[in-house]
Amino acid sequence: MQSTRIEKIQRLIQKELSEIFRLETSKTHGTLVSVSQVRVSPDLSVARVHLSVFPSEQGATIVKNVNDNEKPIRYDLAQRVRYQLRKCPELNFYLDDSLDYIQHIDDLLAKDKNQDKE
């Protein structure tokens, strides 16, 4: 069970990172990066950030680029939350493939439904 304080910090980091990625991806037309989930360690030193990328074919390369540029992103985040957080956590980015999983299940159900009709 997480405390209310950690949940508020997770929401704050998610909101600010979403805004950072929105501003950066507006320069690259056709790619959308959203922050789907943020999990902060109990000592607030590490944040696991799950990114959802559209189109999903570019997901691995986008997450690799984001991990390579973690320090400037962390600096931008620290500038945005400097009055709410004393120390900005270290950021680890991961690809959130839950949308691909949902699409795969929908495809399987549609395929099964078509087989039942035949």
Secondary structure, DSSP 8 states (H G I E B T S, - for coil): ---HHHHHHHHHHHHHHHHHHHHHHTSSTT-EEEEEEEEE-TTSSEEEEEEEEESGGGHHHHHHHHHHTHHHHHHHHHHHSTTT-SS--EEEEEE--HHHHHHHHHHHHHHHHHHHH-
